[in-house]
Amino acid sequence: MEKETRKRTLIIGAWTLVVAFCFFCLIFGFFIWIPTIQYTYFQKKLSHVDAVDTVVYPQVSLANLKETTALLEAKLEKMNPVRAYIVINTSENTFKLFKNKKLIRSGICSTGSLVELEVENEKKWVFETPKGVFTVKGKVTNPVWRKPDWAFAEEGLPIPSANDPSRYEYGVLGDFALSIGNGYLIHGTLYQRFLGLAVTHGCVRLNDADLEIVYETLPLGAQVFIY
Amino acid sequence: MGFLGLMIIIYGFYSIQKTHQAAQRILSTEQVENPLNMDWNDGDIRTAYKQNIWLKNQLALSRETVMSLGINLKDSIIQIQLNGLALIQSPIYHYQPENFLSEMPAPVYSAFFGTPASILHEYSNIPKRPIRKKKVIPGAETVEEKVDTISPAFHWEFMMDHQLKVVINTLKSVNDSVLEAPNLAKDKFRYHFIQAFENQDSLGYYPVLFLWIKETETKALYRALPEHAKVILRN
């Protein structure tokens, strides 16, 4: 009796395994094999295109194609900046400085924190470093920070008048600053330990050594690429 | 079991029919160029022609004022370009299917890849702009939104207007120089499984290109691109 029961259990167990295996194969087939078959069929279908007897085009040779390639490459090459430029990565908070199409400096920076500041349910500011291509519009040594309204709002302080002396802070932007327009600057920082993090109000912060090289390398009108 | 097998077979035939319709739709579109008078069987001519298309597309995109995406399967590079300059160039560690849509003659290649495509819709499990809200009430405590520090593996997929989909799976860094090994079959299975139950258009066919790229670089690519960005592809 015991032997019979054991035998039955073994058979049921084996059948369960077989059914489970078949079920697994079917499910796998449903989500892997059928898409693969579809793709293969699609590619085969597209590869059989009958030539259409219409206008006879001039023969295109490898030499023609290579000549066109060279022309196109030259055109693209001309579009690359000739003078120094900088590329800023706001996702990883890094920068790369190029001169004569060669990378001459790279390092970490700080960019916009992506914080949306809301004050008294009325005013809102978003601290984001803008993306795109900009140009260096101004260069300053020993820059003075003219604090915008959000700098007061963020601290819960009343916003002073436009020319109030409390608007001006000295020594917080480092030794140099480059303006890229709309109030955005590339400047230094007192908070060197936060470099590499997205903590700014939109400007790009560099450490002192990197900032000096960037300041000396980028002339007015140099391109600043930010992504 | 038999019933399930029958369902699979019927679904298989239906899938093939949808694929046939998709192929017919592409073959019936007006060709961008009709360069039939070249020896397409010559590998060098084919490579040179594809390179020309790639460069023409880059030049076309260089006139735009927004960033665009370039996927170069031949050199296994994915890049963001602006004003003709490649801002980021990241390696594509794996892609499938291998030789993606490589068996197509010149007119069909032109129709598919001859001009830049636009992203119709995209999906990702992280926001493009991860804005955090901060409220300041004078005299009261500042309230700032908490950031979830545990982030899931980044996943990004987008459909282009010439009915081609790109699914980007990411690879995390194990240490400075080593990336985790990808599980290609698992990633593809998960995609098709989710598509079958969530996507309303899952029964219409479009080719899908799977890419595996380093996670940090993919996030930079994703956040750099605007909505409905232009994409160029070279196989």
Interface residues (C-beta under 8 A of the other chain):
Chain A: V19 C22 F23 L26 F28 G29 F30 F31 I32 I34 P35 I37 Q38 Y39 Y41 F42 Q43 K44 K45 L46 S47 V49 A51 V52 T54 V55 V56 Y57 P58 Q59 V60 S61 L62 L65 K66 T68 T69 L72 E73 K75 L76 M79 N80 P81 V87 N89 T90 S91 E92 S113 L114 V115 E116 L117 E118 V119 E120 V126 E128 K131 G132 V133 A153 E154 E155 G156 Q223 F225 Y227
Chain B: M1 L4 G5 I8 Y11 G12 S15 I16 K18 T19 H20 A22 A23 Q24 I26 L27 N34 P35 L36 N37 M38 D42 D44 I45 A48 Y49 Q51 N52 L55 K56 Q58 L59 S62 T65 V66 M67 I80 L82 N83 G84 L85 L87 I88 P97 L101 E103 M104 P105 P107 V108 R129 P130 I131 R132 K133 K134 K135 V136 I137 P138 G139 T142 E144 A185 K188 F189 H192 F193 A196 Y205 P207 V208 T216 K219 A220 R223 A224
